[in-house]
Amino acid sequence: MMSGGPANGAAAKGALDLPAFSLDVQALDLGADVKAVSLEILQTESREPVRGKQATDFWSAVFPLLTAGEPFVLDFFSHLERIRDFCVAKKIAFREAGTRCVVIPQPPSEQLQQLFERFEAETFGVRAGNRVNTDDVGLTGELSQHGLDAYQAAYQRYSFCAVCEFEDGWVTLLSENIWSSEVIRRVRPAAKTFDVYISRPQ
């Protein structure tokens, strides 16, 4: 657990009673044609991003909840040799896609935790929805060329596409169907387990 004290959901609490860590969840303005929600894990008092194993353990609990049982994959598009070597060493299944993209299909919780911890400093993506079960050649080609900007033209084909920037404490969720209130509902069990206060900045 991230800290002691009582678990909380999104309930209002006095400032002195808040847990050490907070998850800010809010709609993000990326333009009229893009629907996005930001998730940011912060130290409650200092408002500095939470990094390291505490943060990556939390994110590895959050993502299976966000997918709500749908299949998902991780997309990596840089430092691919390190990704491949790590997956081989840890016996994590992966496939090559596009000219410069490694796709890791739905790693189990222990492997997901290992990946998040090892590659916290990398920017990578997560896609969820039945569409991940078939090759999306157009998207992986764009990921190879343009990185996660490719998600903006493709996320409507999925339940969500997420841009993960764990070193800065951020996840940006692109989705036609999952609003900030639904994100909060899905991740509340992880917030309770890790004693993270959920807030909705205005």
C-alpha positions as CSV (number, residue, x, y, z in Angstrom):
1,M,0.0,0.0,0.0
2,M,1.2,3.5,-0.7
3,S,0.4,4.9,2.7
4,G,-1.3,4.0,6.0
5,G,-4.7,5.3,7.0
6,P,-8.2,4.6,5.9
7,A,-9.0,3.8,2.3
8,N,-11.0,6.3,0.3
9,G,-12.8,6.6,-2.9
10,A,-13.7,10.0,-4.2
11,A,-15.2,11.1,-0.9
12,A,-14.5,14.6,0.3
13,K,-12.0,14.7,3.2
14,G,-10.4,17.4,5.3
15,A,-7.0,18.5,4.1
16,L,-5.2,17.0,7.1
17,D,-6.9,13.7,6.6
18,L,-6.0,13.2,3.0
19,P,-3.7,10.3,2.0
20,A,-0.1,11.0,0.9
21,F,-1.0,10.4,-2.8
22,S,-3.8,11.7,-5.0
23,L,-5.0,10.7,-8.5
24,D,-6.3,13.7,-10.4
25,V,-8.8,12.6,-13.1
26,Q,-10.3,15.2,-15.5
27,A,-11.4,15.7,-19.1
28,L,-8.6,17.0,-21.3
29,D,-9.0,19.5,-24.1
30,L,-7.0,18.2,-27.1
31,G,-9.3,19.8,-29.7
32,A,-12.9,19.5,-30.7
33,D,-12.5,16.1,-32.4
34,V,-10.5,14.4,-29.7
35,K,-12.1,13.0,-26.5
36,A,-9.5,12.5,-23.7
37,V,-9.2,12.1,-20.0
38,S,-6.0,12.7,-18.0
39,L,-4.9,10.7,-15.0
40,E,-2.1,12.1,-12.9
41,I,-0.7,10.6,-9.7
42,L,0.7,13.2,-7.4
43,Q,2.0,13.7,-3.9
44,T,-1.0,15.3,-2.2
45,E,0.9,18.0,-0.3
46,S,3.7,19.0,-2.7
47,R,1.7,18.2,-5.9
48,E,4.9,16.6,-7.3
49,P,4.5,13.5,-9.5
50,V,4.8,10.1,-7.8
51,R,7.6,8.0,-9.4
52,G,9.3,4.7,-8.8
53,K,7.9,1.4,-7.7
54,Q,5.0,2.9,-5.7
55,A,3.7,4.6,-8.8
56,T,4.3,1.7,-11.2
57,D,2.7,-0.8,-8.8
58,F,-0.4,1.5,-8.7
59,W,-0.5,1.8,-12.5
60,S,-0.2,-2.0,-13.0
61,A,-3.3,-2.3,-10.8
62,V,-5.1,0.5,-12.6
63,F,-4.9,-0.7,-16.2
64,P,-6.6,-4.1,-15.9
65,L,-9.5,-2.2,-14.1
66,L,-9.6,0.4,-16.9
67,T,-10.0,-2.4,-19.6
68,A,-13.0,-3.8,-17.7
69,G,-12.1,-7.3,-18.9
70,E,-11.4,-6.4,-22.5
71,P,-8.2,-7.6,-24.2
72,F,-5.4,-5.1,-24.3
73,V,-1.8,-4.7,-25.7
74,L,1.2,-2.5,-25.0
75,D,2.8,-0.6,-27.8
76,F,6.5,0.3,-27.8
77,F,8.2,2.3,-30.5
78,S,11.6,3.4,-29.2
79,H,14.6,1.6,-27.6
80,L,13.2,-1.6,-29.1
81,E,16.3,-3.6,-28.6
82,R,16.1,-3.1,-24.8
83,I,12.4,-4.0,-25.0
84,R,13.1,-7.2,-26.9
85,D,16.0,-8.2,-24.6
86,F,13.9,-7.7,-21.5
87,C,10.9,-9.6,-22.9
88,V,13.2,-12.5,-23.9
89,A,14.9,-12.5,-20.4
90,K,11.5,-12.5,-18.6
91,K,9.8,-14.8,-21.0
92,I,7.2,-12.2,-22.0
93,A,5.5,-12.8,-25.3
94,F,5.8,-10.0,-27.9
95,R,5.5,-9.5,-31.7
96,E,7.1,-7.2,-34.2
97,A,4.7,-4.8,-35.9
98,G,5.3,-2.1,-38.4
99,T,8.9,-1.1,-39.1
100,R,9.6,0.1,-35.6
101,C,6.9,-1.1,-33.2
102,V,6.9,-3.9,-30.6
103,V,3.5,-5.1,-29.4
104,I,3.1,-7.0,-26.1
105,P,-0.3,-8.7,-25.9
106,Q,-2.0,-8.6,-22.5
107,P,0.8,-9.6,-20.1
108,P,-0.4,-11.1,-16.8
109,S,-0.3,-8.9,-13.7
110,E,3.3,-9.9,-12.6
111,Q,4.7,-9.3,-16.1
112,L,2.8,-6.0,-16.5
113,Q,4.2,-4.9,-13.2
114,Q,7.8,-5.8,-14.3
115,L,7.3,-3.9,-17.7
116,F,5.9,-0.8,-16.0
117,E,8.7,-0.7,-13.5
118,R,11.5,-1.4,-16.0
119,F,10.3,1.1,-18.6
120,E,8.9,3.8,-16.4
121,A,11.1,6.3,-18.1
122,E,9.8,5.4,-21.6
123,T,6.7,6.8,-23.3
124,F,4.6,4.0,-24.5
125,G,1.0,3.1,-25.3
126,V,-1.8,0.8,-24.3
127,R,-4.7,-0.2,-26.5
128,A,-7.9,-2.0,-25.3
129,G,-10.8,-3.5,-27.0
130,N,-11.6,-6.5,-29.3
131,R,-9.8,-4.8,-32.2
132,V,-6.4,-5.6,-30.5
133,N,-6.9,-9.3,-31.5
134,T,-6.2,-8.5,-35.1
135,D,-3.2,-6.7,-36.6
136,D,-3.8,-3.0,-37.1
137,V,-1.3,-2.5,-39.9
138,G,-2.2,1.1,-40.5
139,L,-1.8,2.0,-36.8
140,T,1.4,0.1,-36.2
141,G,2.9,1.7,-39.3
142,E,2.0,5.1,-38.0
143,L,3.3,4.3,-34.6
144,S,6.6,3.3,-36.2
145,Q,6.8,6.7,-38.0
146,H,5.2,9.2,-35.7
147,G,5.0,7.6,-32.2
148,L,1.9,7.9,-30.1
149,D,0.5,10.8,-32.1
150,A,-0.8,8.0,-34.3
151,Y,-3.4,7.2,-31.6
152,Q,-5.4,10.4,-32.3
153,A,-6.5,9.1,-35.7
154,A,-7.1,5.6,-34.5
155,Y,-8.5,5.6,-31.0
156,Q,-12.1,5.5,-32.1
157,R,-11.5,1.9,-33.3
158,Y,-10.8,0.8,-29.7
159,S,-12.3,1.1,-26.3
160,F,-9.4,3.3,-25.5
161,C,-5.9,4.2,-26.4
162,A,-3.7,5.4,-23.6
163,V,-0.4,7.4,-23.7
164,C,1.7,6.4,-20.7
165,E,4.3,8.9,-19.3
166,F,4.9,7.4,-15.9
167,E,8.0,9.4,-15.2
168,D,5.9,12.5,-15.2
169,G,3.0,10.8,-13.4
170,W,0.7,11.0,-16.4
171,V,-1.6,8.8,-18.4
172,T,-3.7,10.3,-21.2
173,L,-6.7,8.2,-22.1
174,L,-8.3,8.7,-25.6
175,S,-11.7,7.2,-25.7
176,E,-15.1,7.8,-27.3
177,N,-16.9,5.9,-24.5
178,I,-15.0,6.3,-21.2
179,W,-15.6,9.7,-19.6
180,S,-13.8,10.9,-16.4
181,S,-16.7,9.7,-14.2
182,E,-16.4,6.2,-15.7
183,V,-12.6,6.2,-15.3
184,I,-13.1,7.0,-11.6
185,R,-15.6,4.3,-11.2
186,R,-13.3,1.7,-12.8
187,V,-10.1,2.7,-10.9
188,R,-11.7,3.2,-7.5
189,P,-10.8,-0.4,-6.3
190,A,-7.1,0.3,-7.0
191,A,-7.4,3.7,-5.2
192,K,-8.8,2.0,-2.1
193,T,-6.1,-0.7,-2.2
194,F,-3.3,1.7,-2.4
195,D,-5.0,4.4,-0.3
196,V,-4.9,7.0,-3.1
197,Y,-7.3,10.0,-2.9
198,I,-9.2,10.5,-6.2
199,S,-9.8,14.2,-7.1
200,R,-11.5,15.9,-10.0
201,P,-9.9,19.2,-10.5
202,Q,-12.1,21.9,-12.2
